[in-house]
Every structure is written in C-alpha cells, then in structure tokens.
Amino acid sequence: MSLRDAQQSVDRWIGQYKEGYFSPLTNLARLAEEVGELAREINHRFGEKTKKRDEAEGSLAMELADILFVVICIANSQGIDLDEAFTAMMAKVTSRDAGRWTRKER
C-alpha cells in the first residue's frame, strides 16, 4: 500500500464520522501520546526498565502503525500528499548527506 493509498483509506474511515478530523493541536497531542507508547515499548525491550510480570508483550509494529495513522490524519487534515512530501524529503537527505557516512560495499 502506498502512502497515498493509506491516506485515502484513513480518509474514508474518518469520513464515516460527522466530527471528521481532530484539530491539528489535538492530533499533535495524540501523536505525542503514541510516540510515548513506542518509547515505553522500546525501553521495556532494550532499556533498563523491564515490564511487570503481568504486563503483556507489546508490538513495535503496532505502535509504529499507530504513529503512522496519526501522521496521516494530520497530513489529510492539512491537505498534504505524503507521497510527494516523502519523495521531496528523500531527495533532500540524499543530496545533503551524500558524503556524510561511509557506504556499505555492495
């Protein structure tokens, strides 16, 4: 699924509800919350803080997908095409960082 397809899928789902998209500030708060959940899961797996015995194993994939969903909501509400934005961002980092790191041998 392309980012454009994902944006259309989210837009169809949000379109079911008369309220529509949350405001940008509310979505920003939701994004911060989701990033916090990802941070917690990463900390449990790779950091010093272990989970409680009765705490279920989380999913990094689902936490990342939750973040992507909120990012798509923000993009859709602001009329941003993420395929175009991502392509532009990759062009920027590709040219800016061309000599920054040693490339892997292919």
N, C-alpha and C positions, 0 to 999 in steps of 0.2 A: 504494500500500500504506500503510495507516495504521500508526501506531506499534504499536497493539495487534496488527495482523496480523504485523508484523515480530517482535514479542515471541513470538507463537505459533510462527512459522516457526523462530526460533532455538531455542525450547524443544523443538520436535520434533527438530531436528538434534542438540542436546545430549542429548536423551533416548535416542539410539542407543547412548550410551556409558555403561557401568556407573559410571564415575567421576563423571558429572554435572558440575555447575558447579564451577569452581575456587573456592577460598575468596575472600572479599572482598579480603583483602590481596594475594593473587596476582593477582586481576583488576585491582586498583589498579596494581600493577606493570606489568601488560600494557597498561593504559590509558596510563600514563606513557610506555611504550615506543612505543606507536602515536602519541601526540602528538609525541614526539620525531621520528618519521619524517615526520610532517606538517610540523613546523618545519624540518626539513632540506630538504624539497622546496620549501617557500616561500622559504627562504633561497637556494636554488640559483636559483630563478626571479626573485626580486625583491630579493635581498640582495647583499652584497658577494662571497659565496663562490660561485664558479662550479663546475660539475661538471667532472670529469675527462673527457677526450676519449672514453674507452672506457666511460664510465658512461651507462647507459640513461636516457632521459627517464622520470620518474615520473609518477604520476597523482594530482592533488589529490583527484579524486573518489574514487579507491580508498582513499587514505589517510583521508579523512573517513569512508568506509564502514567501514573497519577500526575506527575510533574508535567509530562508532555500534554496531557489533557488540559491542564490549567493554562499552559503556554498557548495552546491552540485557542482556547476560549479568549484569551487576551488578544491574540492576533486577529481572530474573527471579529471581535467587537470593535477593533480599530481598523478593519479593512486591510490587513497586512497579508500578503501572499507569502507564506513561509517557504515555498519552493524557491521563489525569486530571492527572498532575503537570505536563505541559506546558501544559495549559489553565489550571491554577492559576497557574503562573509567568507566563504571558502576561497574565492579569488583574492580577497584582501589578505588572508593569512598565508596563502600560498606564495604571494609575491613578497609580503612583508617579512616572512620568516624563512625565505628560501635558503639562506645561509646560516641560519641560527643553530641547527643541530646537525650532527653527523647522520647521514642517511644510512639505512641498513643496506647491506650488499644484497643484490637480487640475483 
